[in-house]
Amino acid sequence: GGGGGEGGAEAPCPYIVTFHDAYMSANDCVVALVVEFMDGGSLQDIVSTGGCREEGVLANISYQVLRGLAFLHSRRRMHRDIKPSNLLINHTGEVKFCDFGLARDLDHTLAQAETFVGTYPYMSPERISGQPYTTSSDIWAFGLTMMTLALGRFPYSGQATDVHDYWSMLHALRDAPAPELGAGFSSSFASFLAACLEKDPDRRPSADALLEHPFLRGVKPAASADREAERSDMEGSATARNELNEIVMVVKDYYASLWEAQARAGLPPTIPNFHPQRLLRLATQLGLHYDTIRRAFRRLVHDLRTSMTTTFA
């Protein structure tokens, strides 16, 4: 997954991973993207450990994903590859879209996106049958993703369906009834997912309409400002501090390799610029105090200056 591309270029949305920068790796000559740090992994990691049956958590995740979808759809964009591995989570419970390699602007109608892309187990019945992709197709993929998260398994797995076989999935998605949640969940959650998984795309609600569903009625995410204030007071976990140390070492190794290549080529060294605003964002994403980040990068700058003097002596 990534965090930029076509779908990430417009005004920021709190439910879409922020793109910060890009650079060319000196060693393997590939472009690397620098995106917002999401330390909780993806929803697929939760699925792989048995899923989540807590409906309060499922409602909160659903709300955030739908807010992100509503943002995209209001700007005439579609994601086109929604699945658990493309939804990231952090230590505060924020859930955000990543991987916008497949995001696409819509033209003058909602029936223009006809390129065959996406992960076919999460494709809607109309899309896998070759019909144009619409915003309703994103809603189907969202519903299937949330059912997968709740069950801890892909809903079509088993039942004589081979999820790795295109023709088997084509038959299941096109001809079989939509999957159902099963026992152990509330009728509100079941009806919420049933609405997302309507076989007829014209009957699926929009992201905005789903945000009004009774299942999400009690969801009240904290305001961004409140979350920022909470984070600024955090000393941070040992895991977060270890992650900071790893980040510093990666940056140090990157500049060491870059400067060696520049010295061999007779080029002047590229001087790093660790802007305070970027350090503040990193502090927020790691859940560490800004002073902790600032001290770590001050030490890094000192070490880099020593290394630069040696390399370009």
C-alpha positions in Angstrom: 0.0 0.0 0.0 0.9 3.6 -0.4 -0.5 6.9 0.6 -0.3 9.2 -2.4 -1.1 9.0 -6.1 -4.1 10.4 -7.9 -6.5 10.2 -4.9 -4.2 11.8 -2.4 -3.4 15.1 -4.1 -6.3 17.3 -3.0 -7.3 19.0 0.2 -6.4 16.9 3.3 -8.9 14.5 4.8 -8.4 13.1 8.3 -9.5 9.7 7.1 -6.9 9.4 4.3 -3.2 8.7 5.0 -1.2 12.0 4.5 1.5 12.1 1.9 4.5 14.0 3.1 7.3 13.7 0.5 9.1 11.5 -2.0 12.7 10.8 -2.7 14.9 8.6 -4.9 16.8 5.8 -3.1 20.5 6.1 -3.7 21.0 2.4 -3.5 18.3 0.8 -5.7 17.2 3.9 -7.7 13.5 3.6 -6.8 11.2 6.3 -5.7 10.1 6.0 -2.0 7.1 7.7 -0.6 7.1 9.3 2.8 3.6 9.0 4.3 1.9 9.4 7.7 3.1 6.8 10.2 0.3 4.4 11.2 1.7 2.2 13.9 -1.2 -0.3 14.4 -0.8 -2.1 11.1 -3.8 -2.8 8.8 -7.2 -4.2 9.4 -5.9 -7.4 7.7 -3.7 -7.9 10.7 -6.8 -7.9 12.9 -8.6 -10.3 10.6 -5.5 -12.6 10.7 -5.7 -12.8 14.5 -9.3 -13.8 14.6 -11.2 -10.6 13.7 -13.1 -8.2 16.0 -16.6 -9.0 17.3 -17.0 -5.9 19.4 -19.7 -3.9 17.7 -18.6 -0.6 19.3 -15.2 -0.9 17.7 -16.7 -2.1 14.4 -19.1 0.9 14.3 -16.2 3.3 15.0 -14.1 1.8 12.2 -17.1 1.9 9.8 -17.8 5.5 10.6 -14.2 6.6 9.8 -14.0 4.6 6.6 -17.4 6.0 5.4 -16.2 9.5 6.2 -13.2 8.9 4.0 -15.4 7.4 1.2 -17.8 10.3 1.5 -14.9 12.7 1.1 -13.7 10.9 -2.1 -17.1 10.4 -3.6 -18.0 14.1 -3.1 -15.0 15.0 -5.1 -16.0 12.5 -7.9 -13.4 10.0 -7.0 -13.5 6.3 -6.2 -11.0 4.2 -4.4 -11.5 1.0 -6.4 -9.5 -1.3 -4.2 -11.0 -1.3 -0.7 -10.0 -4.3 1.4 -8.7 -4.9 4.9 -5.0 -4.5 3.9 -5.6 -1.1 2.5 -7.0 0.3 5.7 -4.5 1.3 8.3 -5.0 1.9 12.0 -2.8 3.7 14.7 -2.5 3.5 18.4 -5.3 6.1 19.0 -7.8 4.0 17.0 -7.8 6.2 13.9 -8.4 4.3 10.7 -7.3 5.7 7.3 -7.2 4.7 3.7 -4.0 4.0 2.0 -3.0 2.7 -1.5 -4.4 5.2 -4.0 -2.7 3.6 -7.0 -6.1 2.6 -8.2 -8.0 5.8 -7.2 -9.6 7.4 -10.2 -11.3 10.7 -11.0 -14.7 10.4 -12.6 -15.5 12.3 -15.8 -18.8 13.9 -16.5 -20.8 10.9 -15.6 -20.5 8.2 -13.0 -20.2 5.5 -15.7 -16.7 6.2 -17.0 -14.4 4.0 -14.9 -14.2 0.9 -17.0 -10.6 -0.2 -16.5 -10.5 -3.6 -15.0 -8.6 -3.1 -11.7 -8.9 -4.0 -8.1 -8.6 -7.1 -6.0 -11.2 -9.5 -7.4 -12.4 -11.2 -4.1 -13.6 -7.7 -3.0 -15.0 -6.7 -6.4 -18.7 -6.0 -6.6 -21.0 -8.4 -8.6 -21.5 -5.8 -11.3 -17.8 -5.0 -11.6 -16.5 -8.6 -11.8 -19.2 -9.1 -14.5 -17.5 -6.4 -16.5 -19.9 -3.5 -15.9 -18.5 0.0 -15.2 -17.2 0.8 -11.8 -19.3 3.3 -9.8 -19.2 4.7 -6.2 -21.6 1.8 -5.3 -18.8 -0.6 -6.1 -16.8 1.0 -3.3 -19.7 0.5 -0.9 -19.8 -3.2 -1.7 -16.1 -3.6 -1.1 -16.5 -1.6 2.2 -19.3 -3.9 3.4 -17.4 -7.1 2.5 -14.3 -5.7 4.3 -16.3 -5.0 7.5 -17.9 -8.4 7.4 -14.5 -10.0 7.0 -13.2 -8.0 10.0 -16.2 -9.1 12.1 -16.0 -12.8 11.2 -12.2 -13.0 11.2 -12.3 -14.6 7.7 -13.4 -13.8 4.2 -17.1 -14.4 4.0 -16.9 -16.3 0.7 -14.2 -18.7 1.9 -15.5 -22.3 2.1 -18.9 -22.9 0.7 -17.3 -24.6 -2.4 -15.8 -21.2 -3.3 -12.1 -21.0 -4.1 -11.3 -17.4 -3.3 -8.0 -17.7 -5.3 -9.8 -18.8 -8.4 -11.3 -16.1 -10.6 -14.0 -18.2 -12.1 -15.1 -19.6 -8.7 -15.4 -16.0 -7.3 -17.2 -14.8 -10.5 -19.8 -17.5 -9.9 -20.2 -16.7 -6.2 -20.3 -12.9 -6.6 -22.6 -12.9 -9.7 -24.9 -15.9 -9.1 -25.0 -16.7 -5.4 -26.9 -14.7 -2.7 -24.9 -12.0 -0.9 -23.1 -13.3 2.2 -24.9 -12.9 5.6 -23.4 -12.0 8.9 -24.8 -14.9 10.8 -25.6 -15.3 14.5 -24.0 -13.5 17.3 -24.4 -10.0 16.1 -27.1 -7.3 16.5 -29.9 -6.9 13.9 -28.7 -3.3 13.5 -25.2 -4.4 12.3 -26.7 -7.1 10.2 -29.0 -4.7 8.4 -26.1 -2.2 8.0 -24.0 -4.8 6.2 -27.0 -6.1 4.2 -27.5 -2.6 2.8 -23.9 -2.5 1.7 -24.1 -5.9 0.1 -27.2 -5.4 -2.0 -26.5 -7.3 -5.3 -28.2 -4.5 -7.2 -25.8 -1.5 -7.2 -28.7 1.0 -7.6 -30.1 -0.2 -4.2 -26.9 0.3 -2.3 -26.9 3.4 -0.1 -24.3 6.1 -0.6 -21.6 6.7 2.0 -23.4 9.7 3.3 -26.7 7.7 3.7 -24.9 4.9 5.5 -23.4 7.5 8.0 -27.1 8.0 9.1 -27.7 4.3 9.6 -28.9 3.4 13.2 -25.8 1.2 13.6 -23.6 4.3 13.6 -25.9 6.4 15.7 -23.9 6.3 18.9 -20.5 6.9 17.3 -18.9 10.1 18.5 -15.3 10.3 17.5 -13.2 12.7 19.5 -12.4 16.0 17.7 -9.0 16.2 16.1 -8.0 19.0 18.4 -8.8 16.9 21.4 -6.7 14.0 20.1 -3.8 16.3 19.4 -4.0 17.6 23.0 -4.1 14.1 24.4 -1.1 13.1 22.4 1.0 16.1 23.3 0.9 15.1 27.0 1.9 11.5 26.3 5.3 10.3 27.4 5.0 7.5 24.8 5.2 3.7 25.1 8.5 1.8 24.9 7.3 0.6 21.5 7.0 4.1 20.3 10.4 5.1 21.6 11.9 2.0 19.9 10.2 3.0 16.7 11.7 6.5 16.9 15.1 5.0 17.3 14.6 2.8 14.2 13.4 5.9 12.2 16.5 7.8 13.3 18.8 5.0 12.3 17.1 4.6 8.9 17.5 8.4 8.2 21.1 8.2 9.3 21.9 5.2 7.1 20.1 6.9 4.1 22.3 10.1 4.4 25.4 8.0 4.9 24.8 6.1 1.6 23.7 9.2 -0.2 26.8 11.2 0.8 29.1 8.3 -0.2 27.6 8.3 -3.7 27.8 12.1 -3.9 31.4 12.1 -2.8 32.3 9.5 -5.5 30.6 11.6 -8.1 32.2 14.8 -7.0 28.9 16.3 -6.0 28.3 18.5 -2.9 26.4 16.9 0.0 22.6 17.2 0.3 22.0 18.9 3.6 19.0 17.5 5.6 16.3 19.9 6.7 14.3 18.5 9.6 11.6 21.2 9.7 9.9 21.6 13.1 6.5 21.2 11.7 7.4 17.8 10.3 8.9 16.8 13.6 5.7 17.8 15.3 3.7 15.6 12.9 6.0 12.7 13.7 5.5 13.3 17.4 1.8 13.2 16.9 1.9 10.0 14.8 4.2 8.2 17.3 2.3 9.5 20.4 5.5 11.0 21.8 6.2 14.4 23.2 7.6 16.9 20.7 10.7 17.5 22.9 11.5 13.8 22.7 11.5 13.9 18.9 13.4 17.2 18.8 16.2 15.8 21.1 16.5 12.7 19.0 16.9 14.7 15.8 19.3 17.1 17.3 21.6 14.2 18.2 21.1 12.9 14.6 22.1 16.2 13.1 25.3 16.2 15.3 26.1 12.6 14.1 25.4 13.5 10.5 27.7 16.5 10.6 30.5 14.4 12.0 29.8 11.8 9.2 29.7 14.5 6.5 33.0 15.9 7.6 34.6 12.5 7.4 33.0 11.6 4.0 33.9 14.8 2.3 37.3 15.3 3.9 
